[in-house]
Amino acid sequence: MKKDLSELYNRLNIEENTIKKVENIRNSQPSRRVRSSRKNVSGSYPSRKMGVTIQFESRTLELAAIYEKEFNSKVIEYYDQPESILIRYENKSRKMGHYYTPDFFIIEEDWIGYEEWKTEKELANLILKYPNRYNVDESGTYRCPPVEEYAKEYGLSFRIRTSNEIDWIRQRNIRFLEDYLIGDKINVSQKKKDQIIKIINGKPGISLEKLLFMDTGIDADDIYHLLAQNEIYADIKATLITDFDKVSMYPNKESLDAFINMTRSKTNDFLSGSTLDISPLQPILWAGEQCTILSIFDSTISIMNGKQEVKIPHSLFEKLYHEGTIKPLTNLNNDISYSNEVLDLMLSASPKSLEEANRKFNVLQRHWNGLSIEELNVSPRTFRDWAKKYKDAESQFGNGFVGLIDKRNNQGNREKRLSPEVIELMNEYIKEKYENPRSSNLNSIYKRFYQECKDRSLTPPSFVTFWKESNKRSTHVQAMKRKGPKAAYDTEKFYFEIKETTPRHGDYPYQICHLDHTELDVELICSETLVNLGRPWLTLLIDAYSRRILAFYLTFDPPSYRSCMMAIRECVKRNSRLPNMLVIDGGKEFHSIYFDTLLAKYKVTKAQRPGSKPKFGSVCERIFGTTNTEFIHNLLGNTQIMKKVREVTKKFNPKHNATWTYEALFEMMNEWCYEIYDRQIHSTLATSPRDYYENRLYKTGKREHTFVRYDELFEIMTLPSTPKQTAKVQPGRGVRINNIYYWADMLDHPEIEGQSVYVRYDPFDMSVAYAYVNKNWTKLRSENFLVFENRTEKEIKIATMEIRNRMKSTEIAIEMTGSMIARFLESIESKEILQLQNLKDQAVRSTFKVNNGEKSHYKGHEFTPKEKHQYVVEESNEITLVEKDPKKFITYEEF
């Protein structure tokens, strides 16, 4: 939220021109919209500190930077994608100038300026490519002089931050505790609080796992609430909370420090022994693997294991040493030294040559131990040859074993027989004429190459040689150049993350969820008229961690905001929760203003996976495949046979064999998603999604304080709006939405007439809409209410398009009105045009169960449909039901 920074300006002695610049940035919108690249997941984070959504271009870089600022008390405000800056610099004796947009503009307690985030690899490449734009100073700090000069003109600063600065253990722990850090401050009962603190005081350093599984009535939410409120303490910089058995719990930080000091005094005695030196860069053996001690901190020791850095407390280091897991690294070859020639001969030998050398050495050794040549089953001549080679190598290299290594692998002429001109020409044809979008056949390219060799009086190689040379090239590069990035996706290099980042499936249920659509492979018919209605679309909302289906929506309409809205509603109705992060693709239905507003309102981070990268959505893709293969493809009327449409006769066409109705399929999908699939053993999890989900919730907490109540307000928030989100109140007519006027008595007021108000409409019942008037959401009724009642937005759009097409033929410009649409809907022609859409809408509407016979949940309490029109009143953490005044509207505070 924007604050008054006058005191900060005075304290830092900020000049007037700098203040003007800062205020201009604070009052401006982001200068650009971020996009997903081919490797990064972009999105927006709903910042509680700023009260707006903050964009990020990378889940593992900018999003991590956002979390750092969001929970850093020194950061007062931060803004994404501030104004673009014109920078100038020289590159290869050429003057360059272009606009550059920093990632963030930061206002801290003692620092104000621009900030850019890059990976170490990116910076290394940029320094080579643009040495006058990026460089490294003597202290090892990355600099960007052109931007620093611009910032300095206005009295501001600039800094480059790198991926190496991100502490991923702390990042993951903050994200794990985020619901408790920024959620409703629900106090743990004094009884449970005293009980938890008493246990920890009695056993300082007790593991979180032991605390969770104590049979004392304490649940995970109580522990995490106290941890987030600093009532109890754990070092979240040292160990992941999800490593429940390794996290040590203490009454407070001072208690932890005291135990560390006590352990350190004991540790120092043990470390001072001659058996182990733990100075930085010292090698050790950990579980048989060679590691290196990087640095020693007050509470932890940093150890490099291969390419991964591991931090462990001093007490754990000592424990592992006494158990023998960590040992001093002894040089097994202190008394043995080999010359470079011996090592080269050993390393260049093939496994088969070494195996044969071992066999010869064993024969010689057995003879030296007393066996005769006849007993060794080797001819005397062969034995003498081996013995001579052994002695010659011993005198030449100081090691006789290498004389027994077969050197035939190094014999022969290994040089290429083709001339350099032919090789160069061959590579030119492969790179330029074969690896291009024309996708020419290799044989035709070879013929052209062969002819050019003849014209140049060169000896051409055979086609096999040409083909082998082509195969030496990267398969991915060839596919990329010949067919494009989409076709080359399967051969793309898999990027392993060296550092530990937030797992792509999250640490607990609802942390990361996926929303996507697919068209099912089955034809459906109308339950009344038996008319074929076509193939339905399925929308799934899936929890990435447990692979559990949280909600599904079935419709005949292609993917749209209506599908997203209904899936979100179903998720809240069934689970009373929404995901912390929602992963979506680039579909336009996910990028409307209303959808972004809905996610921001309920503090959901939106992350867009890269286009044409199905592996980023593998959770959804796999369940879609499972649903089709194990369920849909076993139904009569499935469309699998249509993959070879030329072989299909009329008798076997799915359109003529369709027997399933929408209502029946909906019921079966309900059973499949929430019962059958939910209880099946998942090959990746080795248990069912339901069991995996419930077991994890026990450890990570149910987080009931984040529950969302399914009520009238939530329904309104999930409704779409106009492109502007507002409509002007016309005196005596009301507000116009989709060419239809809507009215309520609340609009008949002089102060409201002529004003623009926020509006929303129901896409499944175009007879009603809502307007935000006097801090209340007011229900509006449409003109021609009886005609539009239960008419869907899709029907209205079809009718509007038909009317416009008829108006074109008259060549008369006529304004579209609600009365015209109503007259058309009542006409005989409309029944013919809208018949199929009507049947589809009726089928879908028949399955709506919003608060109809099912219970809604809110903060652990169940509410029956009878209680739908009651408000929840919370006092002293007690929840009661109070009759709702029918005249009372939803207030701004409730909104």
TAQUIJO-V647333 format. One record per run of one state. SS is the DSSP state (2 for helix, 1 for strand, 0 for the rest). FROM is the first residue (numbers start at 1). LEN is the number of residues. If there is no record, write none. Layout:
SS,FROM,LEN ; SS,FROM,LEN
This chain:
0,1,5 ; 2,6,6 ; 0,12,4 ; 2,16,11 ; 0,27,15 ; 1,42,5 ; 0,47,6 ; 1,53,4 ; 0,57,5 ; 2,62,9 ; 0,71,4 ; 1,75,6 ; 0,81,3 ; 1,84,8 ; 0,92,2 ; 1,94,8 ; 0,102,2 ; 1,104,5 ; 0,109,3 ; 1,112,7 ; 0,119,1 ; 2,120,10 ; 0,130,5 ; 1,135,2 ; 0,137,5 ; 1,142,2 ; 0,144,1 ; 2,145,9 ; 0,154,3 ; 1,157,6 ; 2,163,3 ; 0,166,2 ; 2,168,15 ; 0,183,7 ; 2,190,13 ; 0,203,3 ; 1,206,2 ; 2,208,5 ; 0,213,7 ; 2,220,9 ; 0,229,4 ; 1,233,1 ; 0,234,14 ; 1,248,3 ; 0,251,2 ; 2,253,19 ; 0,272,11 ; 1,283,4 ; 0,287,2 ; 1,289,8 ; 0,297,3 ; 1,300,6 ; 0,306,2 ; 1,308,6 ; 2,314,10 ; 0,324,2 ; 1,326,3 ; 0,329,11 ; 2,340,9 ; 0,349,2 ; 2,351,18 ; 0,369,5 ; 2,374,3 ; 0,377,3 ; 2,380,18 ; 0,398,3 ; 2,401,4 ; 0,405,3 ; 2,408,3 ; 0,411,9 ; 2,420,15 ; 0,435,7 ; 2,442,14 ; 0,456,7 ; 2,463,9 ; 0,472,3 ; 2,475,9 ; 0,484,5 ; 2,489,3 ; 0,492,20 ; 1,512,14 ; 0,526,6 ; 1,532,12 ; 0,544,5 ; 1,549,7 ; 0,556,5 ; 2,561,15 ; 0,576,5 ; 1,581,4 ; 0,585,3 ; 2,588,3 ; 0,591,2 ; 2,593,9 ; 0,602,3 ; 1,605,4 ; 0,609,5 ; 2,614,17 ; 0,631,1 ; 2,632,3 ; 0,635,3 ; 1,638,1 ; 0,639,1 ; 2,640,8 ; 0,648,2 ; 2,650,3 ; 0,653,1 ; 2,654,4 ; 0,658,3 ; 1,661,1 ; 2,662,18 ; 0,680,1 ; 1,681,2 ; 0,683,4 ; 1,687,2 ; 2,689,12 ; 0,701,3 ; 2,704,3 ; 0,707,5 ; 2,712,6 ; 0,718,2 ; 1,720,1 ; 0,721,5 ; 1,726,3 ; 0,729,1 ; 1,730,1 ; 0,731,3 ; 1,734,4 ; 0,738,2 ; 1,740,4 ; 0,744,1 ; 2,745,3 ; 0,748,8 ; 1,756,6 ; 0,762,6 ; 1,768,6 ; 0,774,2 ; 1,776,7 ; 0,783,2 ; 2,785,4 ; 0,789,4 ; 2,793,18 ; 0,811,7 ; 2,818,9 ; 0,827,1 ; 2,828,6 ; 0,834,1 ; 2,835,11 ; 0,846,10 ; 1,856,3 ; 0,859,2 ; 1,861,3 ; 0,864,1 ; 2,865,3 ; 0,868,2 ; 1,870,6 ; 0,876,2 ; 1,878,6 ; 0,884,6 ; 1,890,2 ; 0,892,4
